[in-house]
Structures are given as C-alpha cells and as structure tokens.
Amino acid sequence: MAGSLFLVTGALNVGSILGTNSSGESATKSLEEQATRIEAKLAKTPEDENMLLNLTRTRINVANTMITNGRGSRKANSQKK
C-alpha cells in the first residue's frame, strides 16, 4: 500500500514537511562556490566570453535559489531583523 501511494504522489520532500530548507541552502552554497571558481578563472582570462556567460547563468541560478528559499526578497530580509 505504501508503495502504491509513493507511485501516485511521487517523491516526498521531507524538508518541506519539517520546515527545513537544507537542500535548497546547500544548492545555493554550491552555486555560490561555483561562481567564485568561475570568477577566479575569469581573472586569468577576462576575454573568455563563454566563461562570462557561465558566470552570469550561475549568478542567476544563485538568485533563483535564494528567492525560492525566501532569502532573496526584501520582505524576508526585513522580517529577520
């Protein structure tokens, strides 16, 4: 029975039940680290357009994960103060 329920509802995010965003926070951290590595490479080869494109995409992804986690909005930041 539990197996059929899993098939009907799909994967269940335990973090959403418990109110934790650990997977989202780790995704943000991972993307921020990736952006830092790309910036270091760009410092060595600033004319690399593909690397600049990758940095832009990575920074957009960081912002999207922060917004998804509630860390990227002014309202969320003002409530934490």
mmCIF file of the N, C-alpha and C atoms, coordinates in Angstrom:
data_MODEL
# 
_entry.id   MODEL 
# 
loop_
_atom_site.group_PDB 
_atom_site.id 
_atom_site.type_symbol 
_atom_site.label_atom_id 
_atom_site.label_alt_id 
_atom_site.label_comp_id 
_atom_site.label_asym_id 
_atom_site.label_entity_id 
_atom_site.label_seq_id 
_atom_site.pdbx_PDB_ins_code 
_atom_site.Cartn_x 
_atom_site.Cartn_y 
_atom_site.Cartn_z 
_atom_site.occupancy 
_atom_site.B_iso_or_equiv 
_atom_site.pdbx_formal_charge 
_atom_site.auth_seq_id 
_atom_site.auth_comp_id 
_atom_site.auth_asym_id 
_atom_site.auth_atom_id 
_atom_site.pdbx_PDB_model_num 
ATOM 1   N N  . MET A 1 1  ? 0.830  -1.192 0.000   1.00 0.00 ? 1  MET A N  1 
ATOM 2   C CA . MET A 1 1  ? 0.000  0.000  0.000   1.00 0.00 ? 1  MET A CA 1 
ATOM 3   C C  . MET A 1 1  ? 0.873  1.254  0.000   1.00 0.00 ? 1  MET A C  1 
ATOM 4   N N  . ALA A 1 2  ? 1.894  1.272  0.831   1.00 0.00 ? 2  ALA A N  1 
ATOM 5   C CA . ALA A 1 2  ? 2.765  2.441  0.895   1.00 0.00 ? 2  ALA A CA 1 
ATOM 6   C C  . ALA A 1 2  ? 3.465  2.657  -0.435  1.00 0.00 ? 2  ALA A C  1 
ATOM 7   N N  . GLY A 1 3  ? 3.840  1.562  -1.091  1.00 0.00 ? 3  GLY A N  1 
ATOM 8   C CA . GLY A 1 3  ? 4.496  1.678  -2.396  1.00 0.00 ? 3  GLY A CA 1 
ATOM 9   C C  . GLY A 1 3  ? 3.577  2.280  -3.430  1.00 0.00 ? 3  GLY A C  1 
ATOM 10  N N  . SER A 1 4  ? 2.311  1.903  -3.417  1.00 0.00 ? 4  SER A N  1 
ATOM 11  C CA . SER A 1 4  ? 1.373  2.461  -4.388  1.00 0.00 ? 4  SER A CA 1 
ATOM 12  C C  . SER A 1 4  ? 1.118  3.934  -4.109  1.00 0.00 ? 4  SER A C  1 
ATOM 13  N N  . LEU A 1 5  ? 1.112  4.313  -2.848  1.00 0.00 ? 5  LEU A N  1 
ATOM 14  C CA . LEU A 1 5  ? 0.941  5.722  -2.501  1.00 0.00 ? 5  LEU A CA 1 
ATOM 15  C C  . LEU A 1 5  ? 2.115  6.541  -3.004  1.00 0.00 ? 5  LEU A C  1 
ATOM 16  N N  . PHE A 1 6  ? 3.316  5.981  -2.889  1.00 0.00 ? 6  PHE A N  1 
ATOM 17  C CA . PHE A 1 6  ? 4.511  6.651  -3.392  1.00 0.00 ? 6  PHE A CA 1 
ATOM 18  C C  . PHE A 1 6  ? 4.416  6.849  -4.899  1.00 0.00 ? 6  PHE A C  1 
ATOM 19  N N  . LEU A 1 7  ? 3.926  5.851  -5.617  1.00 0.00 ? 7  LEU A N  1 
ATOM 20  C CA . LEU A 1 7  ? 3.797  5.949  -7.070  1.00 0.00 ? 7  LEU A CA 1 
ATOM 21  C C  . LEU A 1 7  ? 2.774  6.998  -7.470  1.00 0.00 ? 7  LEU A C  1 
ATOM 22  N N  . VAL A 1 8  ? 1.729  7.135  -6.691  1.00 0.00 ? 8  VAL A N  1 
ATOM 23  C CA . VAL A 1 8  ? 0.682  8.103  -7.015  1.00 0.00 ? 8  VAL A CA 1 
ATOM 24  C C  . VAL A 1 8  ? 1.131  9.525  -6.713  1.00 0.00 ? 8  VAL A C  1 
ATOM 25  N N  . THR A 1 9  ? 1.757  9.728  -5.567  1.00 0.00 ? 9  THR A N  1 
ATOM 26  C CA . THR A 1 9  ? 2.100  11.090 -5.147  1.00 0.00 ? 9  THR A CA 1 
ATOM 27  C C  . THR A 1 9  ? 3.481  11.525 -5.615  1.00 0.00 ? 9  THR A C  1 
ATOM 28  N N  . GLY A 1 10 ? 4.342  10.602 -5.961  1.00 0.00 ? 10 GLY A N  1 
ATOM 29  C CA . GLY A 1 10 ? 5.698  10.951 -6.357  1.00 0.00 ? 10 GLY A CA 1 
ATOM 30  C C  . GLY A 1 10 ? 6.590  11.064 -5.139  1.00 0.00 ? 10 GLY A C  1 
ATOM 31  N N  . ALA A 1 11 ? 7.788  11.553 -5.375  1.00 0.00 ? 11 ALA A N  1 
ATOM 32  C CA . ALA A 1 11 ? 8.742  11.678 -4.271  1.00 0.00 ? 11 ALA A CA 1 
ATOM 33  C C  . ALA A 1 11 ? 8.271  12.737 -3.295  1.00 0.00 ? 11 ALA A C  1 
ATOM 34  N N  . LEU A 1 12 ? 8.512  12.500 -2.050  1.00 0.00 ? 12 LEU A N  1 
ATOM 35  C CA . LEU A 1 12 ? 8.096  13.409 -0.998  1.00 0.00 ? 12 LEU A CA 1 
ATOM 36  C C  . LEU A 1 12 ? 9.316  14.104 -0.426  1.00 0.00 ? 12 LEU A C  1 
ATOM 37  N N  . ASN A 1 13 ? 9.276  15.418 -0.361  1.00 0.00 ? 13 ASN A N  1 
ATOM 38  C CA . ASN A 1 13 ? 10.381 16.181 0.196   1.00 0.00 ? 13 ASN A CA 1 
ATOM 39  C C  . ASN A 1 13 ? 10.193 16.277 1.703   1.00 0.00 ? 13 ASN A C  1 
ATOM 40  N N  . VAL A 1 14 ? 11.020 15.570 2.449   1.00 0.00 ? 14 VAL A N  1 
ATOM 41  C CA . VAL A 1 14 ? 10.924 15.555 3.907   1.00 0.00 ? 14 VAL A CA 1 
ATOM 42  C C  . VAL A 1 14 ? 11.188 16.941 4.479   1.00 0.00 ? 14 VAL A C  1 
ATOM 43  N N  . GLY A 1 15 ? 12.063 17.689 3.838   1.00 0.00 ? 15 GLY A N  1 
ATOM 44  C CA . GLY A 1 15 ? 12.365 19.033 4.306   1.00 0.00 ? 15 GLY A CA 1 
ATOM 45  C C  . GLY A 1 15 ? 11.152 19.942 4.300   1.00 0.00 ? 15 GLY A C  1 
ATOM 46  N N  . SER A 1 16 ? 10.260 19.748 3.340   1.00 0.00 ? 16 SER A N  1 
ATOM 47  C CA . SER A 1 16 ? 9.061  20.580 3.291   1.00 0.00 ? 16 SER A CA 1 
ATOM 48  C C  . SER A 1 16 ? 8.112  20.252 4.438   1.00 0.00 ? 16 SER A C  1 
ATOM 49  N N  . ILE A 1 17 ? 8.108  19.005 4.871   1.00 0.00 ? 17 ILE A N  1 
ATOM 50  C CA . ILE A 1 17 ? 7.260  18.616 5.994   1.00 0.00 ? 17 ILE A CA 1 
ATOM 51  C C  . ILE A 1 17 ? 7.827  19.175 7.299   1.00 0.00 ? 17 ILE A C  1 
ATOM 52  N N  . LEU A 1 18 ? 9.134  19.089 7.444   1.00 0.00 ? 18 LEU A N  1 
ATOM 53  C CA . LEU A 1 18 ? 9.779  19.523 8.679   1.00 0.00 ? 18 LEU A CA 1 
ATOM 54  C C  . LEU A 1 18 ? 10.064 21.014 8.722   1.00 0.00 ? 18 LEU A C  1 
ATOM 55  N N  . GLY A 1 19 ? 9.894  21.693 7.593   1.00 0.00 ? 19 GLY A N  1 
ATOM 56  C CA . GLY A 1 19 ? 10.126 23.126 7.569   1.00 0.00 ? 19 GLY A CA 1 
ATOM 57  C C  . GLY A 1 19 ? 11.584 23.510 7.427   1.00 0.00 ? 19 GLY A C  1 
ATOM 58  N N  . THR A 1 20 ? 12.412 22.603 6.937   1.00 0.00 ? 20 THR A N  1 
ATOM 59  C CA . THR A 1 20 ? 13.827 22.917 6.744   1.00 0.00 ? 20 THR A CA 1 
ATOM 60  C C  . THR A 1 20 ? 14.115 23.079 5.263   1.00 0.00 ? 20 THR A C  1 
ATOM 61  N N  . ASN A 1 21 ? 15.094 23.898 4.949   1.00 0.00 ? 21 ASN A N  1 
ATOM 62  C CA . ASN A 1 21 ? 15.481 24.143 3.567   1.00 0.00 ? 21 ASN A CA 1 
ATOM 63  C C  . ASN A 1 21 ? 16.916 23.708 3.323   1.00 0.00 ? 21 ASN A C  1 
ATOM 64  N N  . SER A 1 22 ? 17.342 22.647 3.968   1.00 0.00 ? 22 SER A N  1 
ATOM 65  C CA . SER A 1 22 ? 18.750 22.281 3.879   1.00 0.00 ? 22 SER A CA 1 
ATOM 66  C C  . SER A 1 22 ? 19.182 21.976 2.459   1.00 0.00 ? 22 SER A C  1 
ATOM 67  N N  . SER A 1 23 ? 18.341 21.335 1.670   1.00 0.00 ? 23 SER A N  1 
ATOM 68  C CA . SER A 1 23 ? 18.746 21.029 0.297   1.00 0.00 ? 23 SER A CA 1 
ATOM 69  C C  . SER A 1 23 ? 18.829 22.302 -0.537  1.00 0.00 ? 23 SER A C  1 
ATOM 70  N N  . GLY A 1 24 ? 17.908 23.219 -0.341  1.00 0.00 ? 24 GLY A N  1 
ATOM 71  C CA . GLY A 1 24 ? 17.952 24.482 -1.058  1.00 0.00 ? 24 GLY A CA 1 
ATOM 72  C C  . GLY A 1 24 ? 19.122 25.346 -0.645  1.00 0.00 ? 24 GLY A C  1 
ATOM 73  N N  . GLU A 1 25 ? 19.414 25.335 0.653   1.00 0.00 ? 25 GLU A N  1 
ATOM 74  C CA . GLU A 1 25 ? 20.541 26.111 1.152   1.00 0.00 ? 25 GLU A CA 1 
ATOM 75  C C  . GLU A 1 25 ? 21.854 25.543 0.647   1.00 0.00 ? 25 GLU A C  1 
ATOM 76  N N  . SER A 1 26 ? 21.952 24.216 0.585   1.00 0.00 ? 26 SER A N  1 
ATOM 77  C CA . SER A 1 26 ? 23.188 23.624 0.078   1.00 0.00 ? 26 SER A CA 1 
ATOM 78  C C  . SER A 1 26 ? 23.321 23.867 -1.421  1.00 0.00 ? 26 SER A C  1 
ATOM 79  N N  . ALA A 1 27 ? 22.198 23.923 -2.123  1.00 0.00 ? 27 ALA A N  1 
ATOM 80  C CA . ALA A 1 27 ? 22.250 24.230 -3.553  1.00 0.00 ? 27 ALA A CA 1 
ATOM 81  C C  . ALA A 1 27 ? 22.745 25.656 -3.763  1.00 0.00 ? 27 ALA A C  1 
ATOM 82  N N  . THR A 1 28 ? 22.274 26.583 -2.951  1.00 0.00 ? 28 THR A N  1 
ATOM 83  C CA . THR A 1 28 ? 22.725 27.965 -3.044  1.00 0.00 ? 28 THR A CA 1 
ATOM 84  C C  . THR A 1 28 ? 24.215 28.069 -2.754  1.00 0.00 ? 28 THR A C  1 
ATOM 85  N N  . LYS A 1 29 ? 24.646 27.396 -1.705  1.00 0.00 ? 29 LYS A N  1 
ATOM 86  C CA . LYS A 1 29 ? 26.057 27.438 -1.337  1.00 0.00 ? 29 LYS A CA 1 
ATOM 87  C C  . LYS A 1 29 ? 26.922 26.847 -2.445  1.00 0.00 ? 29 LYS A C  1 
ATOM 88  N N  . SER A 1 30 ? 26.484 25.745 -3.008  1.00 0.00 ? 30 SER A N  1 
ATOM 89  C CA . SER A 1 30 ? 27.228 25.098 -4.085  1.00 0.00 ? 30 SER A CA 1 
ATOM 90  C C  . SER A 1 30 ? 27.334 26.010 -5.308  1.00 0.00 ? 30 SER A C  1 
ATOM 91  N N  . LEU A 1 31 ? 26.238 26.664 -5.649  1.00 0.00 ? 31 LEU A N  1 
ATOM 92  C CA . LEU A 1 31 ? 26.253 27.580 -6.795  1.00 0.00 ? 31 LEU A CA 1 
ATOM 93  C C  . LEU A 1 31 ? 27.132 28.796 -6.521  1.00 0.00 ? 31 LEU A C  1 
ATOM 94  N N  . GLU A 1 32 ? 27.112 29.302 -5.285  1.00 0.00 ? 32 GLU A N  1 
ATOM 95  C CA . GLU A 1 32 ? 27.976 30.429 -4.941  1.00 0.00 ? 32 GLU A CA 1 
ATOM 96  C C  . GLU A 1 32 ? 29.449 30.045 -5.058  1.00 0.00 ? 32 GLU A C  1 
ATOM 97  N N  . GLU A 1 33 ? 29.780 28.836 -4.625  1.00 0.00 ? 33 GLU A N  1 
ATOM 98  C CA . GLU A 1 33 ? 31.158 28.356 -4.744  1.00 0.00 ? 33 GLU A CA 1 
ATOM 99  C C  . GLU A 1 33 ? 31.554 28.200 -6.214  1.00 0.00 ? 33 GLU A C  1 
ATOM 100 N N  . GLN A 1 34 ? 30.620 27.713 -7.021  1.00 0.00 ? 34 GLN A N  1 
ATOM 101 C CA . GLN A 1 34 ? 30.880 27.571 -8.451  1.00 0.00 ? 34 GLN A CA 1 
ATOM 102 C C  . GLN A 1 34 ? 31.129 28.939 -9.084  1.00 0.00 ? 34 GLN A C  1 
ATOM 103 N N  . ALA A 1 35 ? 30.346 29.933 -8.707  1.00 0.00 ? 35 ALA A N  1 
ATOM 104 C CA . ALA A 1 35 ? 30.523 31.285 -9.238  1.00 0.00 ? 35 ALA A CA 1 
ATOM 105 C C  . ALA A 1 35 ? 31.884 31.851 -8.835  1.00 0.00 ? 35 ALA A C  1 
ATOM 106 N N  . THR A 1 36 ? 32.312 31.567 -7.619  1.00 0.00 ? 36 THR A N  1 
ATOM 107 C CA . THR A 1 36 ? 33.626 32.030 -7.156  1.00 0.00 ? 36 THR A CA 1 
ATOM 108 C C  . THR A 1 36 ? 34.743 31.393 -7.981  1.00 0.00 ? 36 THR A C  1 
ATOM 109 N N  . ARG A 1 37 ? 34.604 30.109 -8.280  1.00 0.00 ? 37 ARG A N  1 
ATOM 110 C CA . ARG A 1 37 ? 35.612 29.441 -9.112  1.00 0.00 ? 37 ARG A CA 1 
ATOM 111 C C  . ARG A 1 37 ? 35.637 30.025 -10.521 1.00 0.00 ? 37 ARG A C  1 
ATOM 112 N N  . ILE A 1 38 ? 34.470 30.320 -11.067 1.00 0.00 ? 38 ILE A N  1 
ATOM 113 C CA . ILE A 1 38 ? 34.398 30.911 -12.405 1.00 0.00 ? 38 ILE A CA 1 
ATOM 114 C C  . ILE A 1 38 ? 35.036 32.298 -12.402 1.00 0.00 ? 38 ILE A C  1 
ATOM 115 N N  . GLU A 1 39 ? 34.789 33.078 -11.348 1.00 0.00 ? 39 GLU A N  1 
ATOM 116 C CA . GLU A 1 39 ? 35.397 34.411 -11.247 1.00 0.00 ? 39 GLU A CA 1 
ATOM 117 C C  . GLU A 1 39 ? 36.911 34.321 -11.222 1.00 0.00 ? 39 GLU A C  1 
ATOM 118 N N  . ALA A 1 40 ? 37.447 33.317 -10.534 1.00 0.00 ? 40 ALA A N  1 
ATOM 119 C CA . ALA A 1 40 ? 38.901 33.138 -10.491 1.00 0.00 ? 40 ALA A CA 1 
ATOM 120 C C  . ALA A 1 40 ? 39.447 32.818 -11.886 1.00 0.00 ? 40 ALA A C  1 
ATOM 121 N N  . LYS A 1 41 ? 38.731 31.999 -12.626 1.00 0.00 ? 41 LYS A N  1 
ATOM 122 C CA . LYS A 1 41 ? 39.154 31.677 -13.995 1.00 0.00 ? 41 LYS A CA 1 
ATOM 123 C C  . LYS A 1 41 ? 39.051 32.905 -14.895 1.00 0.00 ? 41 LYS A C  1 
ATOM 124 N N  . LEU A 1 42 ? 38.010 33.700 -14.685 1.00 0.00 ? 42 LEU A N  1 
ATOM 125 C CA . LEU A 1 42 ? 37.841 34.914 -15.490 1.00 0.00 ? 42 LEU A CA 1 
ATOM 126 C C  . LEU A 1 42 ? 38.937 35.931 -15.214 1.00 0.00 ? 42 LEU A C  1 
ATOM 127 N N  . ALA A 1 43 ? 39.460 35.948 -14.006 1.00 0.00 ? 43 ALA A N  1 
ATOM 128 C CA . ALA A 1 43 ? 40.546 36.867 -13.687 1.00 0.00 ? 43 ALA A CA 1 
ATOM 129 C C  . ALA A 1 43 ? 41.782 36.544 -14.521 1.00 0.00 ? 43 ALA A C  1 
ATOM 130 N N  . LYS A 1 44 ? 41.956 35.264 -14.839 1.00 0.00 ? 44 LYS A N  1 
ATOM 131 C CA . LYS A 1 44 ? 43.105 34.848 -15.648 1.00 0.00 ? 44 LYS A CA 1 
ATOM 132 C C  . LYS A 1 44 ? 42.866 35.062 -17.135 1.00 0.00 ? 44 LYS A C  1 
ATOM 133 N N  . THR A 1 45 ? 41.618 34.882 -17.571 1.00 0.00 ? 45 THR A N  1 
ATOM 134 C CA . THR A 1 45 ? 41.286 35.043 -18.995 1.00 0.00 ? 45 THR A CA 1 
ATOM 135 C C  . THR A 1 45 ? 40.016 35.882 -19.127 1.00 0.00 ? 45 THR A C  1 
ATOM 136 N N  . PRO A 1 46 ? 40.113 37.201 -18.925 1.00 0.00 ? 46 PRO A N  1 
ATOM 137 C CA . PRO A 1 46 ? 38.927 38.052 -18.933 1.00 0.00 ? 46 PRO A CA 1 
ATOM 138 C C  . PRO A 1 46 ? 38.221 38.145 -20.294 1.00 0.00 ? 46 PRO A C  1 
ATOM 139 N N  . GLU A 1 47 ? 38.884 37.755 -21.361 1.00 0.00 ? 47 GLU A N  1 
ATOM 140 C CA . GLU A 1 47 ? 38.267 37.847 -22.686 1.00 0.00 ? 47 GLU A CA 1 
ATOM 141 C C  . GLU A 1 47 ? 37.422 36.623 -23.033 1.00 0.00 ? 47 GLU A C  1 
ATOM 142 N N  . ASP A 1 48 ? 37.372 35.623 -22.158 1.00 0.00 ? 48 ASP A N  1 
ATOM 143 C CA . ASP A 1 48 ? 36.630 34.390 -22.421 1.00 0.00 ? 48 ASP A CA 1 
ATOM 144 C C  . ASP A 1 48 ? 35.124 34.643 -22.275 1.00 0.00 ? 48 ASP A C  1 
ATOM 145 N N  . GLU A 1 49 ? 34.444 34.774 -23.410 1.00 0.00 ? 49 GLU A N  1 
ATOM 146 C CA . GLU A 1 49 ? 33.012 35.081 -23.405 1.00 0.00 ? 49 GLU A CA 1 
ATOM 147 C C  . GLU A 1 49 ? 32.177 33.930 -22.849 1.00 0.00 ? 49 GLU A C  1 
ATOM 148 N N  . ASN A 1 50 ? 32.588 32.701 -23.116 1.00 0.00 ? 50 ASN A N  1 
ATOM 149 C CA . ASN A 1 50 ? 31.849 31.547 -22.593 1.00 0.00 ? 50 ASN A CA 1 
ATOM 150 C C  . ASN A 1 50 ? 31.912 31.496 -21.075 1.00 0.00 ? 50 ASN A C  1 
ATOM 151 N N  . MET A 1 51 ? 33.057 31.823 -20.523 1.00 0.00 ? 51 MET A N  1 
ATOM 152 C CA . MET A 1 51 ? 33.202 31.828 -19.070 1.00 0.00 ? 51 MET A CA 1 
ATOM 153 C C  . MET A 1 51 ? 32.348 32.941 -18.454 1.00 0.00 ? 51 MET A C  1 
ATOM 154 N N  . LEU A 1 52 ? 32.284 34.087 -19.110 1.00 0.00 ? 52 LEU A N  1 
ATOM 155 C CA . LEU A 1 52 ? 31.442 35.184 -18.635 1.00 0.00 ? 52 LEU A CA 1 
ATOM 156 C C  . LEU A 1 52 ? 29.962 34.781 -18.692 1.00 0.00 ? 52 LEU A C  1 
ATOM 157 N N  . LEU A 1 53 ? 29.579 34.088 -19.741 1.00 0.00 ? 53 LEU A N  1 
ATOM 158 C CA . LEU A 1 53 ? 28.209 33.590 -19.860 1.00 0.00 ? 53 LEU A CA 1 
ATOM 159 C C  . LEU A 1 53 ? 27.902 32.597 -18.738 1.00 0.00 ? 53 LEU A C  1 
ATOM 160 N N  . ASN A 1 54 ? 28.846 31.701 -18.453 1.00 0.00 ? 54 ASN A N  1 
ATOM 161 C CA . ASN A 1 54 ? 28.657 30.740 -17.363 1.00 0.00 ? 54 ASN A CA 1 
ATOM 162 C C  . ASN A 1 54 ? 28.519 31.437 -16.017 1.00 0.00 ? 54 ASN A C  1 
ATOM 163 N N  . LEU A 1 55 ? 29.310 32.495 -15.808 1.00 0.00 ? 55 LEU A N  1 
ATOM 164 C CA . LEU A 1 55 ? 29.210 33.245 -14.560 1.00 0.00 ? 55 LEU A CA 1 
ATOM 165 C C  . LEU A 1 55 ? 27.837 33.900 -14.432 1.00 0.00 ? 55 LEU A C  1 
ATOM 166 N N  . THR A 1 56 ? 27.372 34.485 -15.512 1.00 0.00 ? 56 THR A N  1 
ATOM 167 C CA . THR A 1 56 ? 26.056 35.134 -15.497 1.00 0.00 ? 56 THR A CA 1 
ATOM 168 C C  . THR A 1 56 ? 24.961 34.129 -15.183 1.00 0.00 ? 56 THR A C  1 
ATOM 169 N N  . ARG A 1 57 ? 24.996 32.994 -15.834 1.00 0.00 ? 57 ARG A N  1 
ATOM 170 C CA . ARG A 1 57 ? 23.987 31.951 -15.582 1.00 0.00 ? 57 ARG A CA 1 
ATOM 171 C C  . ARG A 1 57 ? 24.050 31.450 -14.142 1.00 0.00 ? 57 ARG A C  1 
ATOM 172 N N  . THR A 1 58 ? 25.253 31.277 -13.640 1.00 0.00 ? 58 THR A N  1 
ATOM 173 C CA . THR A 1 58 ? 25.410 30.789 -12.277 1.00 0.00 ? 58 THR A CA 1 
ATOM 174 C C  . THR A 1 58 ? 24.883 31.801 -11.274 1.00 0.00 ? 58 THR A C  1 
ATOM 175 N N  . ARG A 1 59 ? 25.180 33.079 -11.480 1.00 0.00 ? 59 ARG A N  1 
ATOM 176 C CA . ARG A 1 59 ? 24.671 34.117 -10.567 1.00 0.00 ? 59 ARG A CA 1 
ATOM 177 C C  . ARG A 1 59 ? 23.143 34.197 -10.610 1.00 0.00 ? 59 ARG A C  1 
ATOM 178 N N  . ILE A 1 60 ? 22.558 34.014 -11.784 1.00 0.00 ? 60 ILE A N  1 
ATOM 179 C CA . ILE A 1 60 ? 21.098 33.995 -11.888 1.00 0.00 ? 60 ILE A CA 1 
ATOM 180 C C  . ILE A 1 60 ? 20.536 32.801 -11.125 1.00 0.00 ? 60 ILE A C  1 
ATOM 181 N N  . ASN A 1 61 ? 21.186 31.658 -11.244 1.00 0.00 ? 61 ASN A N  1 
ATOM 182 C CA . ASN A 1 61 ? 20.741 30.474 -10.516 1.00 0.00 ? 61 ASN A CA 1 
ATOM 183 C C  . ASN A 1 61 ? 20.858 30.659 -9.007  1.00 0.00 ? 61 ASN A C  1 
ATOM 184 N N  . VAL A 1 62 ? 21.913 31.333 -8.560  1.00 0.00 ? 62 VAL A N  1 
ATOM 185 C CA . VAL A 1 62 ? 22.057 31.636 -7.134  1.00 0.00 ? 62 VAL A CA 1 
ATOM 186 C C  . VAL A 1 62 ? 20.878 32.484 -6.670  1.00 0.00 ? 62 VAL A C  1 
ATOM 187 N N  . ALA A 1 63 ? 20.568 33.513 -7.425  1.00 0.00 ? 63 ALA A N  1 
ATOM 188 C CA . ALA A 1 63 ? 19.452 34.396 -7.058  1.00 0.00 ? 63 ALA A CA 1 
ATOM 189 C C  . ALA A 1 63 ? 18.136 33.626 -7.035  1.00 0.00 ? 63 ALA A C  1 
ATOM 190 N N  . ASN A 1 64 ? 17.922 32.763 -8.007  1.00 0.00 ? 64 ASN A N  1 
ATOM 191 C CA . ASN A 1 64 ? 16.687 31.978 -8.043  1.00 0.00 ? 64 ASN A CA 1 
ATOM 192 C C  . ASN A 1 64 ? 16.563 31.054 -6.847  1.00 0.00 ? 64 ASN A C  1 
ATOM 193 N N  . THR A 1 65 ? 17.652 30.408 -6.449  1.00 0.00 ? 65 THR A N  1 
ATOM 194 C CA . THR A 1 65 ? 17.574 29.525 -5.277  1.00 0.00 ? 65 THR A CA 1 
ATOM 195 C C  . THR A 1 65 ? 17.380 30.321 -3.996  1.00 0.00 ? 65 THR A C  1 
ATOM 196 N N  . MET A 1 66 ? 17.966 31.509 -3.939  1.00 0.00 ? 66 MET A N  1 
ATOM 197 C CA . MET A 1 66 ? 17.764 32.348 -2.753  1.00 0.00 ? 66 MET A CA 1 
ATOM 198 C C  . MET A 1 66 ? 16.313 32.799 -2.651  1.00 0.00 ? 66 MET A C  1 
ATOM 199 N N  . ILE A 1 67 ? 15.722 33.148 -3.769  1.00 0.00 ? 67 ILE A N  1 
ATOM 200 C CA . ILE A 1 67 ? 14.316 33.560 -3.760  1.00 0.00 ? 67 ILE A CA 1 
ATOM 201 C C  . ILE A 1 67 ? 13.423 32.389 -3.379  1.00 0.00 ? 67 ILE A C  1 
ATOM 202 N N  . THR A 1 68 ? 13.729 31.211 -3.914  1.00 0.00 ? 68 THR A N  1 
ATOM 203 C CA . THR A 1 68 ? 12.958 30.020 -3.589  1.00 0.00 ? 68 THR A CA 1 
ATOM 204 C C  . THR A 1 68 ? 13.038 29.710 -2.101  1.00 0.00 ? 68 THR A C  1 
ATOM 205 N N  . ASN A 1 69 ? 14.189 29.945 -1.494  1.00 0.00 ? 69 ASN A N  1 
ATOM 206 C CA . ASN A 1 69 ? 14.376 29.678 -0.063  1.00 0.00 ? 69 ASN A CA 1 
ATOM 207 C C  . ASN A 1 69 ? 13.901 30.825 0.815   1.00 0.00 ? 69 ASN A C  1 
ATOM 208 N N  . GLY A 1 70 ? 13.442 31.912 0.209   1.00 0.00 ? 70 GLY A N  1 
ATOM 209 C CA . GLY A 1 70 ? 12.970 33.044 0.999   1.00 0.00 ? 70 GLY A CA 1 
ATOM 210 C C  . GLY A 1 70 ? 14.074 33.951 1.493   1.00 0.00 ? 70 GLY A C  1 
ATOM 211 N N  . ARG A 1 71 ? 15.291 33.782 0.973   1.00 0.00 ? 71 ARG A N  1 
ATOM 212 C CA . ARG A 1 71 ? 16.410 34.611 1.423   1.00 0.00 ? 71 ARG A CA 1 
ATOM 213 C C  . ARG A 1 71 ? 16.670 35.776 0.492   1.00 0.00 ? 71 ARG A C  1 
ATOM 214 N N  . GLY A 1 72 ? 15.994 35.830 -0.650  1.00 0.00 ? 72 GLY A N  1 
ATOM 215 C CA . GLY A 1 72 ? 16.337 36.825 -1.645  1.00 0.00 ? 72 GLY A CA 1 
ATOM 216 C C  . GLY A 1 72 ? 15.404 38.010 -1.730  1.00 0.00 ? 72 GLY A C  1 
ATOM 217 N N  . SER A 1 73 ? 14.355 38.018 -0.944  1.00 0.00 ? 73 SER A N  1 
ATOM 218 C CA . SER A 1 73 ? 13.415 39.122 -1.055  1.00 0.00 ? 73 SER A CA 1 
ATOM 219 C C  . SER A 1 73 ? 13.650 40.146 0.038   1.00 0.00 ? 73 SER A C  1 
ATOM 220 N N  . ARG A 1 74 ? 13.286 41.366 -0.224  1.00 0.00 ? 74 ARG A N  1 
ATOM 221 C CA . ARG A 1 74 ? 13.418 42.425 0.784   1.00 0.00 ? 74 ARG A CA 1 
ATOM 222 C C  . ARG A 1 74 ? 12.516 42.146 1.969   1.00 0.00 ? 74 ARG A C  1 
ATOM 223 N N  . LYS A 1 75 ? 11.327 41.621 1.690   1.00 0.00 ? 75 LYS A N  1 
ATOM 224 C CA . LYS A 1 75 ? 10.376 41.335 2.752   1.00 0.00 ? 75 LYS A CA 1 
ATOM 225 C C  . LYS A 1 75 ? 10.951 40.289 3.709   1.00 0.00 ? 75 LYS A C  1 
ATOM 226 N N  . ALA A 1 76 ? 11.531 39.219 3.168   1.00 0.00 ? 76 ALA A N  1 
ATOM 227 C CA . ALA A 1 76 ? 12.116 38.170 4.010   1.00 0.00 ? 76 ALA A CA 1 
ATOM 228 C C  . ALA A 1 76 ? 13.294 38.718 4.803   1.00 0.00 ? 76 ALA A C  1 
ATOM 229 N N  . ASN A 1 77 ? 14.113 39.554 4.190   1.00 0.00 ? 77 ASN A N  1 
ATOM 230 C CA . ASN A 1 77 ? 15.257 40.119 4.897   1.00 0.00 ? 77 ASN A CA 1 
ATOM 231 C C  . ASN A 1 77 ? 14.832 41.083 5.994   1.00 0.00 ? 77 ASN A C  1 
ATOM 232 N N  . SER A 1 78 ? 13.770 41.862 5.763   1.00 0.00 ? 78 SER A N  1 
ATOM 233 C CA . SER A 1 78 ? 13.322 42.809 6.775   1.00 0.00 ? 78 SER A CA 1 
ATOM 234 C C  . SER A 1 78 ? 12.665 42.098 7.950   1.00 0.00 ? 78 SER A C  1 
ATOM 235 N N  . GLN A 1 79 ? 12.085 40.932 7.711   1.00 0.00 ? 79 GLN A N  1 
ATOM 236 C CA . GLN A 1 79 ? 11.457 40.180 8.803   1.00 0.00 ? 79 GLN A CA 1 
ATOM 237 C C  . GLN A 1 79 ? 12.480 39.549 9.708   1.00 0.00 ? 79 GLN A C  1 
ATOM 238 N N  . LYS A 1 80 ? 13.691 39.300 9.204   1.00 0.00 ? 80 LYS A N  1 
ATOM 239 C CA . LYS A 1 80 ? 14.731 38.675 10.018  1.00 0.00 ? 80 LYS A CA 1 
ATOM 240 C C  . LYS A 1 80 ? 15.355 39.650 11.002  1.00 0.00 ? 80 LYS A C  1 
ATOM 241 N N  . LYS A 1 81 ? 15.224 40.948 10.763  1.00 0.00 ? 81 LYS A N  1 
ATOM 242 C CA . LYS A 1 81 ? 15.861 41.970 11.612  1.00 0.00 ? 81 LYS A CA 1 
ATOM 243 C C  . LYS A 1 81 ? 15.163 42.150 12.917  1.00 0.00 ? 81 LYS A C  1 
# 
